Amino acid sequence: MKAVILAGGLGTRLRPMTYRRPKPVISLMGRPFLEFQIRWLESFGVEDIALCLHYQADRVESVLGDGKQYGVRLHYIFEETPMGTGGALANAASFWGQDRLLVLNGDVLVNFDLYSMVDIHVARKSAATIALARVSDPTSYGMVMVKPDGKVARFLEKPAWDQVSVRSINAGVYILEPEILKFIPADREISIERETFPVLLSAGLPFYSYREPFYWLDIGTPEKLMQAHFDLLDRRIFANLNGKRVSDHVWVDDSAELGEGVSLVPPVFIGTQAKIGAGSTIGPYAVIGAQAIVENDCEIRRSVLYENTIVGANCFLSWSLLDEQSQIREEASIQGFLFSADSVIGKGCRTIKASEAIDS
C-alpha cells in the first residue's frame, strides 16, 4: 500500500506561524511536523509516500529530503495552483497507479492501529474506508453519519448546530481503491470531502468507516499546535523525544545548561543548547526549544518557546507560544488563557516592553 499526504494548503489558520514557513515542516518538539506522520506510516510498513505540495514546496523538500532518514521513499508532487484535496489526488494519478492508497490530511496528528483499519477495509471489500474521530464540536469539521454496520450514509461539511446529529467527524485518513480515481475530475480544483465522497455514495460503491477510539488532533491552529506539544509530553502520542530523560516526564538535552536553583516541574522538555537562568521555574507543561535562552528568575508554565527565543530576567509566561527568534524583555508578563491564540508571539518579534502585561 502506498500513501499520499495532502499538504498543499497555505496554513492560514496557523498564522502568524506560517507567514514565513510552510505548515508541513513547522516544528513540533523540535522536529518537522510531517516527520510524525511519516514515522507513523513507516511503523506499519508503508514505505512509498507522496507529498502533494503547493505553498513553499521547495522548502518542504529541502527539509524532508528523500526520506531515507525515516526509512521510507518520499515522492514530491507539486501543484502550480491549489487543486483541492480531490484535485491533488487526481494530480497524483501516476503515483497511485493500480495500488491501494492511504490518504492523510497534512495537518492531523493520529495514533491508531493502521492494520486494523486495513483489515476492515479488506473484509468488507470496500472501495473507500474513512477513519472517524469523535469531537465535542463538529461544526468546524465534516460530520459523517453511518449505519449500524459501519457503512457511510451521509456527509455534511461544517454543519450548523441545528444540523448536528452525531459527533463523528472526518478524521482526514482514508483508504481508497484505484477505481475511485475515475470519480475525480483531473482538470479542476475539487474537494474530495464535499464533492467526491457524496458521488461515491450516490454511485452505490461500498463505503465504510473505521470508528475505533484513537488519538486525533487537528494541528491547524496555534492553540492546537500548543496542545500537540503538551500531548507529546503526556505521552499520548508515541514518539522518541530528543534529549535525555532525567526523570518521569522530564527531558533535558545533554547540551542544555541549567543555572543554580532551577526548578523543573514535570512535564518539561528542554532542547539542544538551551540555557535556563538561575532561580527560574520551568513547568509544568513547558517546552523550551533548541538554543532558547531563559534568563534568571523567570517562571514559564504551560508554554512553548520555539528555537532561538530569548526571555529576559524576571518574566512570567503562562499559556503562551513564542515563535522562533522572538525576544521578550525583562519583567514582562504574558498570560494567555486555555490555549488562547491571543498569547502567540510571532517569529522575530521584539515588541514586548519591560513591565508590560498581555492578558487575553
PyMOL commands that set and color helices and strands:
alter all, ss='L'
color gray80, all
select helices_A, chain A and resi 12-14+23-25+33-43+57-64+68-70+84-91+93-96+114-123+138-140+161-163+178-183+192-202+222-233+341-343
alter helices_A, ss='H'
color red, helices_A
select strands_A, chain A and resi 2-6+27-28+31-32+48-53+73-78+101-105+108-111+128-134+142-146+152-157+168-176+207-210+215-218+244-247+250-252+257-258+263-264+268-270+275-276+281-282+286-288+293-294+299-305+310-311+316-322+327-328+333-335+344-345+357-359
alter strands_A, ss='S'
color yellow, strands_A
deselect
rebuild
show_as cartoon
